[in-house]
Amino acid sequence: MKHYLPLFWILVTFVQAQDAPTSAPAASTTGSTTIESDSLDLNLGKKQGKKQGIFRGNVKV
């Protein structure tokens, strides 16, 4: 009986509860994504021919 208590304690201290993995969000069928944010900073790079800027409010990408 004395040997079971330390073994039980070791098992309890090393076993950790784990959350189930989260599933990936569903793919959008409309081809656009709506990002709701108070502020969104975008840096898309000029070499790709994209504009750079700071957008406020709801932004559709």
NORLIN-V77288 format. One record per residue. N is the residue number from 1. RES is the residue in three letters. SS is DSSP state (A for helix, B for strand, O for the rest). PSI is psi in degrees with one decimal (none if undefined). OMEGA is omega in whole degrees, -180 to 180 (999 if undefined). Layout:
N & RES & SS & PSI & OMEGA
N & RES & SS & PSI & OMEGA
//
This chain:
1 & MET & O & -35.1 & -180
2 & LYS & A & -27.0 & -178
3 & HIS & A & -21.4 & -178
4 & TYR & A & -34.2 & -179
5 & LEU & A & -48.2 & 177
6 & PRO & A & -36.3 & 178
7 & LEU & A & -43.3 & 178
8 & PHE & A & -42.2 & -180
9 & TRP & A & -41.3 & 179
10 & ILE & A & -43.3 & 180
11 & LEU & A & -41.5 & -179
12 & VAL & A & -38.2 & -177
13 & THR & A & -26.0 & -178
14 & PHE & A & -15.8 & 179
15 & VAL & O & 126.0 & -179
16 & GLN & O & 142.2 & 176
17 & ALA & O & 138.5 & 180
18 & GLN & O & 139.2 & 176
19 & ASP & O & 152.7 & 176
20 & ALA & O & 144.8 & 179
21 & PRO & O & 141.6 & 180
22 & THR & O & 146.5 & 179
23 & SER & O & 153.7 & 179
24 & ALA & O & 146.5 & 178
25 & PRO & O & 151.0 & -179
26 & ALA & O & 146.0 & 179
27 & ALA & O & 143.5 & 180
28 & SER & O & 133.8 & 180
29 & THR & O & -12.8 & -178
30 & THR & O & -13.5 & 180
31 & GLY & O & 0.3 & 177
32 & SER & O & 153.9 & 180
33 & THR & O & 132.8 & 178
34 & THR & B & 123.0 & 178
35 & ILE & B & 119.3 & 178
36 & GLU & O & 117.5 & -177
37 & SER & O & 151.1 & 175
38 & ASP & O & -35.1 & 176
39 & SER & B & 144.0 & -179
40 & LEU & B & 121.2 & 179
41 & ASP & B & 125.4 & 179
42 & LEU & B & 132.8 & 174
43 & ASN & O & 91.6 & -174
44 & LEU & O & -11.1 & 176
45 & GLY & O & 131.8 & -179
46 & LYS & A & -25.2 & -177
47 & LYS & A & -16.6 & 176
48 & GLN & A & 1.7 & -180
49 & GLY & O & 20.0 & -179
50 & LYS & O & 156.6 & 177
51 & LYS & O & 152.1 & 174
52 & GLN & O & 147.5 & 177
53 & GLY & B & 175.1 & 177
54 & ILE & B & 126.8 & -178
55 & PHE & B & 139.8 & 179
56 & ARG & B & 140.7 & 178
57 & GLY & O & -157.0 & -179
58 & ASN & O & 131.8 & -176
59 & VAL & B & 132.0 & 174
60 & LYS & B & 128.7 & -179
61 & VAL & O & none & 999
//
